[in-house]
Amino acid sequence: MTTTTVPARTVTTCDGCGIECTNKNRSRSGTMTLRADQLDHQGTPIANGGGIYDFCDHCVSLVMAAVLEVIAGKCREHRT
């Protein structure tokens, strides 16, 4: 009788496009953590409203470009 032990496999799925992340398409280890509070009707923080998101290399490039665009001030809709 032979016993084979197979270690557990952790599967990461891209939160952007939904593909399974592998060593080939996730070499940049794209993870984004958002920290924000959910507020009640009086403005008091009551829960964590953020999240942790995993991305493949393609999607992390898109997310980084979008975040940098907002930081650079190209998204000024909230100022008007």
mmCIF file of the N, C-alpha and C atoms, coordinates in Angstrom:
data_MODEL
# 
_entry.id   MODEL 
# 
loop_
_atom_site.group_PDB 
_atom_site.id 
_atom_site.type_symbol 
_atom_site.label_atom_id 
_atom_site.label_alt_id 
_atom_site.label_comp_id 
_atom_site.label_asym_id 
_atom_site.label_entity_id 
_atom_site.label_seq_id 
_atom_site.pdbx_PDB_ins_code 
_atom_site.Cartn_x 
_atom_site.Cartn_y 
_atom_site.Cartn_z 
_atom_site.occupancy 
_atom_site.B_iso_or_equiv 
_atom_site.pdbx_formal_charge 
_atom_site.auth_seq_id 
_atom_site.auth_comp_id 
_atom_site.auth_asym_id 
_atom_site.auth_atom_id 
_atom_site.pdbx_PDB_model_num 
ATOM 1   N N  . MET A 1 1  ? 0.844   -1.172 0.000   1.00 0.00 ? 1  MET A N  1 
ATOM 2   C CA . MET A 1 1  ? 0.000   0.000  0.000   1.00 0.00 ? 1  MET A CA 1 
ATOM 3   C C  . MET A 1 1  ? 0.889   1.235  0.000   1.00 0.00 ? 1  MET A C  1 
ATOM 4   N N  . THR A 1 2  ? 0.532   2.239  -0.819  1.00 0.00 ? 2  THR A N  1 
ATOM 5   C CA . THR A 1 2  ? 1.283   3.475  -0.922  1.00 0.00 ? 2  THR A CA 1 
ATOM 6   C C  . THR A 1 2  ? 0.415   4.633  -0.470  1.00 0.00 ? 2  THR A C  1 
ATOM 7   N N  . THR A 1 3  ? 0.987   5.487  0.336   1.00 0.00 ? 3  THR A N  1 
ATOM 8   C CA . THR A 1 3  ? 0.282   6.677  0.797   1.00 0.00 ? 3  THR A CA 1 
ATOM 9   C C  . THR A 1 3  ? 0.961   7.898  0.202   1.00 0.00 ? 3  THR A C  1 
ATOM 10  N N  . THR A 1 4  ? 0.176   8.735  -0.462  1.00 0.00 ? 4  THR A N  1 
ATOM 11  C CA . THR A 1 4  ? 0.694   9.963  -1.050  1.00 0.00 ? 4  THR A CA 1 
ATOM 12  C C  . THR A 1 4  ? 0.021   11.143 -0.375  1.00 0.00 ? 4  THR A C  1 
ATOM 13  N N  . THR A 1 5  ? 0.829   12.052 0.121   1.00 0.00 ? 5  THR A N  1 
ATOM 14  C CA . THR A 1 5  ? 0.291   13.250 0.757   1.00 0.00 ? 5  THR A CA 1 
ATOM 15  C C  . THR A 1 5  ? 0.376   14.399 -0.240  1.00 0.00 ? 5  THR A C  1 
ATOM 16  N N  . VAL A 1 6  ? -0.768  14.986 -0.517  1.00 0.00 ? 6  VAL A N  1 
ATOM 17  C CA . VAL A 1 6  ? -0.821  16.116 -1.446  1.00 0.00 ? 6  VAL A CA 1 
ATOM 18  C C  . VAL A 1 6  ? -1.075  17.368 -0.617  1.00 0.00 ? 6  VAL A C  1 
ATOM 19  N N  . PRO A 1 7  ? -0.156  18.330 -0.683  1.00 0.00 ? 7  PRO A N  1 
ATOM 20  C CA . PRO A 1 7  ? -0.373  19.550 0.094   1.00 0.00 ? 7  PRO A CA 1 
ATOM 21  C C  . PRO A 1 7  ? -1.571  20.337 -0.438  1.00 0.00 ? 7  PRO A C  1 
ATOM 22  N N  . ALA A 1 8  ? -2.163  21.095 0.444   1.00 0.00 ? 8  ALA A N  1 
ATOM 23  C CA . ALA A 1 8  ? -3.303  21.928 0.054   1.00 0.00 ? 8  ALA A CA 1 
ATOM 24  C C  . ALA A 1 8  ? -2.862  22.952 -0.978  1.00 0.00 ? 8  ALA A C  1 
ATOM 25  N N  . ARG A 1 9  ? -3.752  23.254 -1.884  1.00 0.00 ? 9  ARG A N  1 
ATOM 26  C CA . ARG A 1 9  ? -3.461  24.225 -2.945  1.00 0.00 ? 9  ARG A CA 1 
ATOM 27  C C  . ARG A 1 9  ? -4.351  25.437 -2.739  1.00 0.00 ? 9  ARG A C  1 
ATOM 28  N N  . THR A 1 10 ? -3.737  26.600 -2.675  1.00 0.00 ? 10 THR A N  1 
ATOM 29  C CA . THR A 1 10 ? -4.486  27.843 -2.549  1.00 0.00 ? 10 THR A CA 1 
ATOM 30  C C  . THR A 1 10 ? -4.679  28.435 -3.935  1.00 0.00 ? 10 THR A C  1 
ATOM 31  N N  . VAL A 1 11 ? -5.916  28.667 -4.312  1.00 0.00 ? 11 VAL A N  1 
ATOM 32  C CA . VAL A 1 11 ? -6.235  29.219 -5.622  1.00 0.00 ? 11 VAL A CA 1 
ATOM 33  C C  . VAL A 1 11 ? -6.643  30.673 -5.429  1.00 0.00 ? 11 VAL A C  1 
ATOM 34  N N  . THR A 1 12 ? -5.952  31.568 -6.135  1.00 0.00 ? 12 THR A N  1 
ATOM 35  C CA . THR A 1 12 ? -6.279  32.994 -6.101  1.00 0.00 ? 12 THR A CA 1 
ATOM 36  C C  . THR A 1 12 ? -6.937  33.364 -7.409  1.00 0.00 ? 12 THR A C  1 
ATOM 37  N N  . THR A 1 13 ? -8.068  34.034 -7.327  1.00 0.00 ? 13 THR A N  1 
ATOM 38  C CA . THR A 1 13 ? -8.802  34.469 -8.504  1.00 0.00 ? 13 THR A CA 1 
ATOM 39  C C  . THR A 1 13 ? -8.706  35.987 -8.598  1.00 0.00 ? 13 THR A C  1 
ATOM 40  N N  . CYS A 1 14 ? -8.463  36.489 -9.802  1.00 0.00 ? 14 CYS A N  1 
ATOM 41  C CA . CYS A 1 14 ? -8.369  37.930 -10.032 1.00 0.00 ? 14 CYS A CA 1 
ATOM 42  C C  . CYS A 1 14 ? -9.726  38.566 -9.778  1.00 0.00 ? 14 CYS A C  1 
ATOM 43  N N  . ASP A 1 15 ? -9.760  39.586 -8.932  1.00 0.00 ? 15 ASP A N  1 
ATOM 44  C CA . ASP A 1 15 ? -11.006 40.299 -8.648  1.00 0.00 ? 15 ASP A CA 1 
ATOM 45  C C  . ASP A 1 15 ? -11.403 41.229 -9.787  1.00 0.00 ? 15 ASP A C  1 
ATOM 46  N N  . GLY A 1 16 ? -10.514 41.426 -10.743 1.00 0.00 ? 16 GLY A N  1 
ATOM 47  C CA . GLY A 1 16 ? -10.839 42.267 -11.887 1.00 0.00 ? 16 GLY A CA 1 
ATOM 48  C C  . GLY A 1 16 ? -11.503 41.488 -13.007 1.00 0.00 ? 16 GLY A C  1 
ATOM 49  N N  . CYS A 1 17 ? -10.832 40.446 -13.494 1.00 0.00 ? 17 CYS A N  1 
ATOM 50  C CA . CYS A 1 17 ? -11.343 39.716 -14.664 1.00 0.00 ? 17 CYS A CA 1 
ATOM 51  C C  . CYS A 1 17 ? -11.828 38.311 -14.341 1.00 0.00 ? 17 CYS A C  1 
ATOM 52  N N  . GLY A 1 18 ? -11.513 37.808 -13.157 1.00 0.00 ? 18 GLY A N  1 
ATOM 53  C CA . GLY A 1 18 ? -12.030 36.515 -12.737 1.00 0.00 ? 18 GLY A CA 1 
ATOM 54  C C  . GLY A 1 18 ? -11.202 35.302 -13.115 1.00 0.00 ? 18 GLY A C  1 
ATOM 55  N N  . ILE A 1 19 ? -10.045 35.496 -13.749 1.00 0.00 ? 19 ILE A N  1 
ATOM 56  C CA . ILE A 1 19 ? -9.226  34.336 -14.103 1.00 0.00 ? 19 ILE A CA 1 
ATOM 57  C C  . ILE A 1 19 ? -8.468  33.825 -12.880 1.00 0.00 ? 19 ILE A C  1 
ATOM 58  N N  . GLU A 1 20 ? -8.023  32.581 -12.961 1.00 0.00 ? 20 GLU A N  1 
ATOM 59  C CA . GLU A 1 20 ? -7.208  32.021 -11.890 1.00 0.00 ? 20 GLU A CA 1 
ATOM 60  C C  . GLU A 1 20 ? -5.798  32.587 -12.008 1.00 0.00 ? 20 GLU A C  1 
ATOM 61  N N  . CYS A 1 21 ? -5.293  33.125 -10.915 1.00 0.00 ? 21 CYS A N  1 
ATOM 62  C CA . CYS A 1 21 ? -3.952  33.701 -10.913 1.00 0.00 ? 21 CYS A CA 1 
ATOM 63  C C  . CYS A 1 21 ? -2.922  32.591 -10.729 1.00 0.00 ? 21 CYS A C  1 
ATOM 64  N N  . THR A 1 22 ? -1.938  32.563 -11.617 1.00 0.00 ? 22 THR A N  1 
ATOM 65  C CA . THR A 1 22 ? -0.855  31.581 -11.560 1.00 0.00 ? 22 THR A CA 1 
ATOM 66  C C  . THR A 1 22 ? 0.469   32.330 -11.534 1.00 0.00 ? 22 THR A C  1 
ATOM 67  N N  . ASN A 1 23 ? 1.561   31.592 -11.477 1.00 0.00 ? 23 ASN A N  1 
ATOM 68  C CA . ASN A 1 23 ? 2.882   32.234 -11.506 1.00 0.00 ? 23 ASN A CA 1 
ATOM 69  C C  . ASN A 1 23 ? 3.116   32.969 -12.824 1.00 0.00 ? 23 ASN A C  1 
ATOM 70  N N  . LYS A 1 24 ? 2.469   32.530 -13.897 1.00 0.00 ? 24 LYS A N  1 
ATOM 71  C CA . LYS A 1 24 ? 2.669   33.148 -15.201 1.00 0.00 ? 24 LYS A CA 1 
ATOM 72  C C  . LYS A 1 24 ? 1.937   34.471 -15.353 1.00 0.00 ? 24 LYS A C  1 
ATOM 73  N N  . ASN A 1 25 ? 0.756   34.608 -14.741 1.00 0.00 ? 25 ASN A N  1 
ATOM 74  C CA . ASN A 1 25 ? -0.019  35.829 -14.947 1.00 0.00 ? 25 ASN A CA 1 
ATOM 75  C C  . ASN A 1 25 ? -0.160  36.682 -13.684 1.00 0.00 ? 25 ASN A C  1 
ATOM 76  N N  . ARG A 1 26 ? 0.600   36.336 -12.661 1.00 0.00 ? 26 ARG A N  1 
ATOM 77  C CA . ARG A 1 26 ? 0.553   37.140 -11.433 1.00 0.00 ? 26 ARG A CA 1 
ATOM 78  C C  . ARG A 1 26 ? 1.953   37.301 -10.848 1.00 0.00 ? 26 ARG A C  1 
ATOM 79  N N  . SER A 1 27 ? 2.908   37.596 -11.680 1.00 0.00 ? 27 SER A N  1 
ATOM 80  C CA . SER A 1 27 ? 4.290   37.735 -11.220 1.00 0.00 ? 27 SER A CA 1 
ATOM 81  C C  . SER A 1 27 ? 4.492   39.002 -10.397 1.00 0.00 ? 27 SER A C  1 
ATOM 82  N N  . ARG A 1 28 ? 3.584   39.971 -10.520 1.00 0.00 ? 28 ARG A N  1 
ATOM 83  C CA . ARG A 1 28 ? 3.719   41.232 -9.783  1.00 0.00 ? 28 ARG A CA 1 
ATOM 84  C C  . ARG A 1 28 ? 3.015   41.202 -8.427  1.00 0.00 ? 28 ARG A C  1 
ATOM 85  N N  . SER A 1 29 ? 2.356   40.104 -8.101  1.00 0.00 ? 29 SER A N  1 
ATOM 86  C CA . SER A 1 29 ? 1.649   39.940 -6.818  1.00 0.00 ? 29 SER A CA 1 
ATOM 87  C C  . SER A 1 29 ? 0.723   41.120 -6.538  1.00 0.00 ? 29 SER A C  1 
ATOM 88  N N  . GLY A 1 30 ? -0.132  41.412 -7.483  1.00 0.00 ? 30 GLY A N  1 
ATOM 89  C CA . GLY A 1 30 ? -1.017  42.579 -7.379  1.00 0.00 ? 30 GLY A CA 1 
ATOM 90  C C  . GLY A 1 30 ? -2.107  42.419 -6.346  1.00 0.00 ? 30 GLY A C  1 
ATOM 91  N N  . THR A 1 31 ? -1.949  43.104 -5.223  1.00 0.00 ? 31 THR A N  1 
ATOM 92  C CA . THR A 1 31 ? -2.963  43.125 -4.174  1.00 0.00 ? 31 THR A CA 1 
ATOM 93  C C  . THR A 1 31 ? -3.194  44.569 -3.774  1.00 0.00 ? 31 THR A C  1 
ATOM 94  N N  . MET A 1 32 ? -4.466  44.949 -3.651  1.00 0.00 ? 32 MET A N  1 
ATOM 95  C CA . MET A 1 32 ? -4.801  46.299 -3.228  1.00 0.00 ? 32 MET A CA 1 
ATOM 96  C C  . MET A 1 32 ? -5.660  46.202 -1.972  1.00 0.00 ? 32 MET A C  1 
ATOM 97  N N  . THR A 1 33 ? -5.294  46.969 -0.948  1.00 0.00 ? 33 THR A N  1 
ATOM 98  C CA . THR A 1 33 ? -6.061  47.019 0.288   1.00 0.00 ? 33 THR A CA 1 
ATOM 99  C C  . THR A 1 33 ? -6.680  48.404 0.410   1.00 0.00 ? 33 THR A C  1 
ATOM 100 N N  . LEU A 1 34 ? -8.009  48.453 0.478   1.00 0.00 ? 34 LEU A N  1 
ATOM 101 C CA . LEU A 1 34 ? -8.717  49.716 0.680   1.00 0.00 ? 34 LEU A CA 1 
ATOM 102 C C  . LEU A 1 34 ? -9.151  49.788 2.136   1.00 0.00 ? 34 LEU A C  1 
ATOM 103 N N  . ARG A 1 35 ? -8.894  50.907 2.745   1.00 0.00 ? 35 ARG A N  1 
ATOM 104 C CA . ARG A 1 35 ? -9.319  51.105 4.122   1.00 0.00 ? 35 ARG A CA 1 
ATOM 105 C C  . ARG A 1 35 ? -10.289 52.276 4.162   1.00 0.00 ? 35 ARG A C  1 
ATOM 106 N N  . ALA A 1 36 ? -11.503 51.999 4.586   1.00 0.00 ? 36 ALA A N  1 
ATOM 107 C CA . ALA A 1 36 ? -12.539 53.029 4.694   1.00 0.00 ? 36 ALA A CA 1 
ATOM 108 C C  . ALA A 1 36 ? -13.578 52.546 5.686   1.00 0.00 ? 36 ALA A C  1 
ATOM 109 N N  . ASP A 1 37 ? -14.174 53.474 6.401   1.00 0.00 ? 37 ASP A N  1 
ATOM 110 C CA . ASP A 1 37 ? -15.214 53.124 7.361   1.00 0.00 ? 37 ASP A CA 1 
ATOM 111 C C  . ASP A 1 37 ? -16.585 53.289 6.731   1.00 0.00 ? 37 ASP A C  1 
ATOM 112 N N  . GLN A 1 38 ? -17.505 52.413 7.110   1.00 0.00 ? 38 GLN A N  1 
ATOM 113 C CA . GLN A 1 38 ? -18.908 52.633 6.787   1.00 0.00 ? 38 GLN A CA 1 
ATOM 114 C C  . GLN A 1 38 ? -19.482 53.494 7.897   1.00 0.00 ? 38 GLN A C  1 
ATOM 115 N N  . LEU A 1 39 ? -20.301 54.442 7.518   1.00 0.00 ? 39 LEU A N  1 
ATOM 116 C CA . LEU A 1 39 ? -20.833 55.390 8.484   1.00 0.00 ? 39 LEU A CA 1 
ATOM 117 C C  . LEU A 1 39 ? -22.333 55.184 8.677   1.00 0.00 ? 39 LEU A C  1 
ATOM 118 N N  . ASP A 1 40 ? -22.805 55.470 9.894   1.00 0.00 ? 40 ASP A N  1 
ATOM 119 C CA . ASP A 1 40 ? -24.248 55.442 10.117  1.00 0.00 ? 40 ASP A CA 1 
ATOM 120 C C  . ASP A 1 40 ? -24.847 56.778 9.682   1.00 0.00 ? 40 ASP A C  1 
ATOM 121 N N  . HIS A 1 41 ? -26.132 56.979 9.907   1.00 0.00 ? 41 HIS A N  1 
ATOM 122 C CA . HIS A 1 41 ? -26.812 58.185 9.438   1.00 0.00 ? 41 HIS A CA 1 
ATOM 123 C C  . HIS A 1 41 ? -26.322 59.460 10.118  1.00 0.00 ? 41 HIS A C  1 
ATOM 124 N N  . GLN A 1 42 ? -25.587 59.329 11.240  1.00 0.00 ? 42 GLN A N  1 
ATOM 125 C CA . GLN A 1 42 ? -25.040 60.498 11.926  1.00 0.00 ? 42 GLN A CA 1 
ATOM 126 C C  . GLN A 1 42 ? -23.563 60.719 11.612  1.00 0.00 ? 42 GLN A C  1 
ATOM 127 N N  . GLY A 1 43 ? -23.010 59.878 10.760  1.00 0.00 ? 43 GLY A N  1 
ATOM 128 C CA . GLY A 1 43 ? -21.614 60.023 10.388  1.00 0.00 ? 43 GLY A CA 1 
ATOM 129 C C  . GLY A 1 43 ? -20.638 59.316 11.304  1.00 0.00 ? 43 GLY A C  1 
ATOM 130 N N  . THR A 1 44 ? -21.126 58.446 12.160  1.00 0.00 ? 44 THR A N  1 
ATOM 131 C CA . THR A 1 44 ? -20.271 57.701 13.079  1.00 0.00 ? 44 THR A CA 1 
ATOM 132 C C  . THR A 1 44 ? -19.809 56.407 12.409  1.00 0.00 ? 44 THR A C  1 
ATOM 133 N N  . PRO A 1 45 ? -18.495 56.124 12.448  1.00 0.00 ? 45 PRO A N  1 
ATOM 134 C CA . PRO A 1 45 ? -18.021 54.870 11.862  1.00 0.00 ? 45 PRO A CA 1 
ATOM 135 C C  . PRO A 1 45 ? -18.616 53.672 12.599  1.00 0.00 ? 45 PRO A C  1 
ATOM 136 N N  . ILE A 1 46 ? -19.144 52.716 11.827  1.00 0.00 ? 46 ILE A N  1 
ATOM 137 C CA . ILE A 1 46 ? -19.769 51.554 12.451  1.00 0.00 ? 46 ILE A CA 1 
ATOM 138 C C  . ILE A 1 46 ? -19.202 50.224 11.951  1.00 0.00 ? 46 ILE A C  1 
ATOM 139 N N  . ALA A 1 47 ? -18.511 50.221 10.806  1.00 0.00 ? 47 ALA A N  1 
ATOM 140 C CA . ALA A 1 47 ? -17.984 48.970 10.264  1.00 0.00 ? 47 ALA A CA 1 
ATOM 141 C C  . ALA A 1 47 ? -16.884 49.262 9.262   1.00 0.00 ? 47 ALA A C  1 
ATOM 142 N N  . ASN A 1 48 ? -16.111 48.235 8.950   1.00 0.00 ? 48 ASN A N  1 
ATOM 143 C CA . ASN A 1 48 ? -15.080 48.347 7.931   1.00 0.00 ? 48 ASN A CA 1 
ATOM 144 C C  . ASN A 1 48 ? -15.752 48.329 6.564   1.00 0.00 ? 48 ASN A C  1 
ATOM 145 N N  . GLY A 1 49 ? -15.497 49.344 5.777   1.00 0.00 ? 49 GLY A N  1 
ATOM 146 C CA . GLY A 1 49 ? -16.090 49.413 4.448   1.00 0.00 ? 49 GLY A CA 1 
ATOM 147 C C  . GLY A 1 49 ? -15.092 49.147 3.345   1.00 0.00 ? 49 GLY A C  1 
ATOM 148 N N  . GLY A 1 50 ? -13.884 48.820 3.692   1.00 0.00 ? 50 GLY A N  1 
ATOM 149 C CA . GLY A 1 50 ? -12.853 48.565 2.696   1.00 0.00 ? 50 GLY A CA 1 
ATOM 150 C C  . GLY A 1 50 ? -12.814 47.116 2.284   1.00 0.00 ? 50 GLY A C  1 
ATOM 151 N N  . GLY A 1 51 ? -11.700 46.709 1.726   1.00 0.00 ? 51 GLY A N  1 
ATOM 152 C CA . GLY A 1 51 ? -11.547 45.326 1.294   1.00 0.00 ? 51 GLY A CA 1 
ATOM 153 C C  . GLY A 1 51 ? -10.146 45.073 0.786   1.00 0.00 ? 51 GLY A C  1 
ATOM 154 N N  . ILE A 1 52 ? -9.858  43.804 0.543   1.00 0.00 ? 52 ILE A N  1 
ATOM 155 C CA . ILE A 1 52 ? -8.584  43.385 -0.019  1.00 0.00 ? 52 ILE A CA 1 
ATOM 156 C C  . ILE A 1 52 ? -8.886  42.737 -1.360  1.00 0.00 ? 52 ILE A C  1 
ATOM 157 N N  . TYR A 1 53 ? -8.221  43.200 -2.399  1.00 0.00 ? 53 TYR A N  1 
ATOM 158 C CA . TYR A 1 53 ? -8.484  42.747 -3.754  1.00 0.00 ? 53 TYR A CA 1 
ATOM 159 C C  . TYR A 1 53 ? -7.201  42.209 -4.371  1.00 0.00 ? 53 TYR A C  1 
ATOM 160 N N  . ASP A 1 54 ? -7.296  41.050 -5.043  1.00 0.00 ? 54 ASP A N  1 
ATOM 161 C CA . ASP A 1 54 ? -6.166  40.437 -5.736  1.00 0.00 ? 54 ASP A CA 1 
ATOM 162 C C  . ASP A 1 54 ? -6.356  40.602 -7.232  1.00 0.00 ? 54 ASP A C  1 
ATOM 163 N N  . PHE A 1 55 ? -5.253  40.900 -7.936  1.00 0.00 ? 55 PHE A N  1 
ATOM 164 C CA . PHE A 1 55 ? -5.324  41.134 -9.372  1.00 0.00 ? 55 PHE A CA 1 
ATOM 165 C C  . PHE A 1 55 ? -4.232  40.380 -10.113 1.00 0.00 ? 55 PHE A C  1 
ATOM 166 N N  . CYS A 1 56 ? -4.547  39.987 -11.364 1.00 0.00 ? 56 CYS A N  1 
ATOM 167 C CA . CYS A 1 56 ? -3.523  39.443 -12.256 1.00 0.00 ? 56 CYS A CA 1 
ATOM 168 C C  . CYS A 1 56 ? -2.664  40.619 -12.739 1.00 0.00 ? 56 CYS A C  1 
ATOM 169 N N  . ASP A 1 57 ? -1.596  40.314 -13.466 1.00 0.00 ? 57 ASP A N  1 
ATOM 170 C CA . ASP A 1 57 ? -0.684  41.365 -13.929 1.00 0.00 ? 57 ASP A CA 1 
ATOM 171 C C  . ASP A 1 57 ? -1.380  42.390 -14.820 1.00 0.00 ? 57 ASP A C  1 
ATOM 172 N N  . HIS A 1 58 ? -2.262  41.929 -15.692 1.00 0.00 ? 58 HIS A N  1 
ATOM 173 C CA . HIS A 1 58 ? -2.955  42.856 -16.597 1.00 0.00 ? 58 HIS A CA 1 
ATOM 174 C C  . HIS A 1 58 ? -3.857  43.806 -15.808 1.00 0.00 ? 58 HIS A C  1 
ATOM 175 N N  . CYS A 1 59 ? -4.658  43.251 -14.924 1.00 0.00 ? 59 CYS A N  1 
ATOM 176 C CA . CYS A 1 59 ? -5.604  44.089 -14.177 1.00 0.00 ? 59 CYS A CA 1 
ATOM 177 C C  . CYS A 1 59 ? -4.899  45.009 -13.182 1.00 0.00 ? 59 CYS A C  1 
ATOM 178 N N  . VAL A 1 60 ? -3.802  44.553 -12.566 1.00 0.00 ? 60 VAL A N  1 
ATOM 179 C CA . VAL A 1 60 ? -3.107  45.431 -11.619 1.00 0.00 ? 60 VAL A CA 1 
ATOM 180 C C  . VAL A 1 60 ? -2.519  46.629 -12.357 1.00 0.00 ? 60 VAL A C  1 
ATOM 181 N N  . SER A 1 61 ? -2.124  46.461 -13.604 1.00 0.00 ? 61 SER A N  1 
ATOM 182 C CA . SER A 1 61 ? -1.637  47.606 -14.395 1.00 0.00 ? 61 SER A CA 1 
ATOM 183 C C  . SER A 1 61 ? -2.758  48.607 -14.630 1.00 0.00 ? 61 SER A C  1 
ATOM 184 N N  . LEU A 1 62 ? -3.960  48.118 -14.929 1.00 0.00 ? 62 LEU A N  1 
ATOM 185 C CA . LEU A 1 62 ? -5.106  49.002 -15.136 1.00 0.00 ? 62 LEU A CA 1 
ATOM 186 C C  . LEU A 1 62 ? -5.494  49.722 -13.848 1.00 0.00 ? 62 LEU A C  1 
ATOM 187 N N  . VAL A 1 63 ? -5.491  48.997 -12.735 1.00 0.00 ? 63 VAL A N  1 
ATOM 188 C CA . VAL A 1 63 ? -5.840  49.599 -11.445 1.00 0.00 ? 63 VAL A CA 1 
ATOM 189 C C  . VAL A 1 63 ? -4.816  50.652 -11.055 1.00 0.00 ? 63 VAL A C  1 
ATOM 190 N N  . MET A 1 64 ? -3.538  50.343 -11.235 1.00 0.00 ? 64 MET A N  1 
ATOM 191 C CA . MET A 1 64 ? -2.492  51.317 -10.895 1.00 0.00 ? 64 MET A CA 1 
ATOM 192 C C  . MET A 1 64 ? -2.629  52.574 -11.731 1.00 0.00 ? 64 MET A C  1 
ATOM 193 N N  . ALA A 1 65 ? -2.911  52.429 -13.021 1.00 0.00 ? 65 ALA A N  1 
ATOM 194 C CA . ALA A 1 65 ? -3.078  53.591 -13.890 1.00 0.00 ? 65 ALA A CA 1 
ATOM 195 C C  . ALA A 1 65 ? -4.270  54.432 -13.449 1.00 0.00 ? 65 ALA A C  1 
ATOM 196 N N  . ALA A 1 66 ? -5.366  53.781 -13.068 1.00 0.00 ? 66 ALA A N  1 
ATOM 197 C CA . ALA A 1 66 ? -6.555  54.514 -12.628 1.00 0.00 ? 66 ALA A CA 1 
ATOM 198 C C  . ALA A 1 66 ? -6.292  55.253 -11.319 1.00 0.00 ? 66 ALA A C  1 
ATOM 199 N N  . VAL A 1 67 ? -5.626  54.612 -10.384 1.00 0.00 ? 67 VAL A N  1 
ATOM 200 C CA . VAL A 1 67 ? -5.323  55.255 -9.103  1.00 0.00 ? 67 VAL A CA 1 
ATOM 201 C C  . VAL A 1 67 ? -4.383  56.439 -9.316  1.00 0.00 ? 67 VAL A C  1 
ATOM 202 N N  . LEU A 1 68 ? -3.370  56.257 -10.135 1.00 0.00 ? 68 LEU A N  1 
ATOM 203 C CA . LEU A 1 68 ? -2.434  57.355 -10.398 1.00 0.00 ? 68 LEU A CA 1 
ATOM 204 C C  . LEU A 1 68 ? -3.126  58.516 -11.104 1.00 0.00 ? 68 LEU A C  1 
ATOM 205 N N  . GLU A 1 69 ? -4.100  58.219 -11.949 1.00 0.00 ? 69 GLU A N  1 
ATOM 206 C CA . GLU A 1 69 ? -4.857  59.277 -12.625 1.00 0.00 ? 69 GLU A CA 1 
ATOM 207 C C  . GLU A 1 69 ? -5.652  60.101 -11.611 1.00 0.00 ? 69 GLU A C  1 
ATOM 208 N N  . VAL A 1 70 ? -6.265  59.433 -10.663 1.00 0.00 ? 70 VAL A N  1 
ATOM 209 C CA . VAL A 1 70 ? -7.023  60.143 -9.629  1.00 0.00 ? 70 VAL A CA 1 
ATOM 210 C C  . VAL A 1 70 ? -6.082  60.969 -8.750  1.00 0.00 ? 70 VAL A C  1 
ATOM 211 N N  . ILE A 1 71 ? -4.958  60.384 -8.369  1.00 0.00 ? 71 ILE A N  1 
ATOM 212 C CA . ILE A 1 71 ? -4.001  61.099 -7.526  1.00 0.00 ? 71 ILE A CA 1 
ATOM 213 C C  . ILE A 1 71 ? -3.458  62.328 -8.247  1.00 0.00 ? 71 ILE A C  1 
ATOM 214 N N  . ALA A 1 72 ? -3.255  62.211 -9.552  1.00 0.00 ? 72 ALA A N  1 
ATOM 215 C CA . ALA A 1 72 ? -2.726  63.320 -10.324 1.00 0.00 ? 72 ALA A CA 1 
ATOM 216 C C  . ALA A 1 72 ? -3.738  64.454 -10.496 1.00 0.00 ? 72 ALA A C  1 
ATOM 217 N N  . GLY A 1 73 ? -4.972  64.242 -10.065 1.00 0.00 ? 73 GLY A N  1 
ATOM 218 C CA . GLY A 1 73 ? -5.958  65.297 -10.123 1.00 0.00 ? 73 GLY A CA 1 
ATOM 219 C C  . GLY A 1 73 ? -6.745  65.358 -11.403 1.00 0.00 ? 73 GLY A C  1 
ATOM 220 N N  . LYS A 1 74 ? -6.667  64.303 -12.229 1.00 0.00 ? 74 LYS A N  1 
ATOM 221 C CA . LYS A 1 74 ? -7.406  64.300 -13.478 1.00 0.00 ? 74 LYS A CA 1 
ATOM 222 C C  . LYS A 1 74 ? -8.889  64.024 -13.264 1.00 0.00 ? 74 LYS A C  1 
ATOM 223 N N  . CYS A 1 75 ? -9.244  63.562 -12.091 1.00 0.00 ? 75 CYS A N  1 
ATOM 224 C CA . CYS A 1 75 ? -10.641 63.286 -11.794 1.00 0.00 ? 75 CYS A CA 1 
ATOM 225 C C  . CYS A 1 75 ? -11.118 64.379 -10.847 1.00 0.00 ? 75 CYS A C  1 
ATOM 226 N N  . ARG A 1 76 ? -11.659 65.440 -11.388 1.00 0.00 ? 76 ARG A N  1 
ATOM 227 C CA . ARG A 1 76 ? -12.025 66.610 -10.602 1.00 0.00 ? 76 ARG A CA 1 
ATOM 228 C C  . ARG A 1 76 ? -13.523 66.779 -10.417 1.00 0.00 ? 76 ARG A C  1 
ATOM 229 N N  . GLU A 1 77 ? -14.294 65.747 -10.717 1.00 0.00 ? 77 GLU A N  1 
ATOM 230 C CA . GLU A 1 77 ? -15.744 65.860 -10.652 1.00 0.00 ? 77 GLU A CA 1 
ATOM 231 C C  . GLU A 1 77 ? -16.232 66.192 -9.246  1.00 0.00 ? 77 GLU A C  1 
ATOM 232 N N  . HIS A 1 78 ? -15.548 65.721 -8.223  1.00 0.00 ? 78 HIS A N  1 
ATOM 233 C CA . HIS A 1 78 ? -16.003 65.963 -6.854  1.00 0.00 ? 78 HIS A CA 1 
ATOM 234 C C  . HIS A 1 78 ? -15.753 67.390 -6.408  1.00 0.00 ? 78 HIS A C  1 
ATOM 235 N N  . ARG A 1 79 ? -14.974 68.146 -7.136  1.00 0.00 ? 79 ARG A N  1 
ATOM 236 C CA . ARG A 1 79 ? -14.650 69.523 -6.750  1.00 0.00 ? 79 ARG A CA 1 
ATOM 237 C C  . ARG A 1 79 ? -15.710 70.521 -7.214  1.00 0.00 ? 79 ARG A C  1 
ATOM 238 N N  . THR A 1 80 ? -16.540 70.135 -8.159  1.00 0.00 ? 80 THR A N  1 
ATOM 239 C CA . THR A 1 80 ? -17.511 71.078 -8.692  1.00 0.00 ? 80 THR A CA 1 
ATOM 240 C C  . THR A 1 80 ? -18.821 71.014 -7.953  1.00 0.00 ? 80 THR A C  1 
# 
